Amino acid sequence: MKQETNYIIVVKDGVETKIEAPECGHGEYTAIWKDGKVLDVIKSERLRIK
């Protein structure tokens, strides 16, 4: 199966959460773990000034 979009999938307790790529195309995601499970995902985007 060919995927046409880039994304990250986080699975916690069998539940999948799809995290889309930043709209601007540049960014960073940081996973916060607690007791061996993903607790939060922090999203930051970079805006390039032209």
Summary of the structure (lengths in Angstrom):
residues: 50
radius of gyration: 13.3
end to end distance: 37.3
largest distance: 43.1
contacts: 79
relative contact order: 0.25
helix: 0%
strand: 58%
